[in-house]
Amino acid sequence: MEKYEIEPYEENIQRDFEKEEAYLRAKKKLDEIVGFYWHLAIYIIVNLFLIIIIGSNLDKGESFWSIGTFATALFWGIGLAFHFFGVFGPRIFFSKAWEERKIKEYMNKDSEEIRRFE
């Protein structure tokens, strides 16, 4: 039996693959963001329409500021919030920079505590 000599991939091919992978990840993220903004636009348009229709069909003495007027917007808004966090994630509030600042803050606090007892 002969031994086969296998050549490793050229570095250029590996870099091309990494670039393609990065492009696909970026494209997927962009599609998610665009999908969220379409969801937001439809939410605003439909709920404005519903609130106007409900408000114009109120009987005399009925209050516009009732839960029934805004129920669809409220419950759909909860779904929209989940979509927002699914796309942007909790990192929107707790970014890497925030985490690094907090770590430095706690490290400084810890070193001050140690110096205090020396």
N, C-alpha and C positions, 0 to 999 in steps of 0.2 A: 504494500500500500504506500502510495506517495503522500508526502506531507504537502499541504497547500500553504503557500505563503500568502497571508492576507494583509493587504495594505490598509492602514487606517484611513479614514476619510481625510480629505484635505481640509485644512483649517477654514478655507474659504467657504466650503460647503456647509460646515458647522455654523459659521457666522450667518450665512444666508438663512439657514433653518431657524436660528435664534431671532433674526429680524422678522421672518415670516410669523413665528409664534408671537412675538411682541405685537406685530400688526394685527393679528387675529384677536388677541386679548383687547387691544385698544378699540378695534371695531366693535367687538361684543359690548364693551362698556359704553361706547357711544350709542349703540342701538338701544341699550337699556335706558340711557338718559333721554334720548329722543322719545322713547315710548312713554316715559314718565311725563314729559312735557305735553305730549298729545293727550294723555289721560287727564292732566290738569286743565288743559284748554277745554276739553269736552265736559269736564266736571263744572267748570264755570259757566259755560254756555247753557247746558241743560238745566242747571239749578237756577240760574237767573230766569230762564224761560218758565220753569215750574213755579217759582216764587211770584213772578208777575201774574201768571194765570190764576194761581190760588188767591193772590191778593185782589185781583179784579172780580173774582166770583164770590167774595165774602158776602154773607147776608148782613142786613142792617143790624148793628149792635155787636157783631162778631169781631173779636180782636184779631188784628193782623199778627201780633206778637205772641202767637201760641206755638206750642211744640209741633203741631200738625203742619204748620206752614214751613217749618225748617227741618222736618224729620228726614227727608231724603238727603238734603245737604249734610246733615249731621252724620248719618250713618255711612253715606258714601264718603264723607270726609275722613272717617275713621279708616276706611279701606284705602283711601288715597294716602293717608299718613303711613300705613304699612307699606304701600308701594314706594313711597319716598325713602323709608328706612331700608327697604330691600335694595334700592338702587344706590343710594348714597351711603348707607350704613351708619353705624354709630360714630364713625370717624369724622362725620361732619361737625360734631361737637367736641370729640376727644381725639384730636389729630396727633400725629407723631410729635410735632413741635410742642404741643401741650403736655404730652407724656414726658418728654425730655425736660421741660421746665419744672414739672412736678418732681421728677427724680432728683434733679439738681437741688431743688428747694428742700426736699427731705434729707438729702445727703448733707447739705449745709447745716440744717437744723440738728442733725445727728452729731456732726463734728463740733458744733457749739455746745451741745450737751456733754460731750466727752471732755472738752476743754474746761467746762465749768467744774467738773469733779476732779481735775488734776491738781 
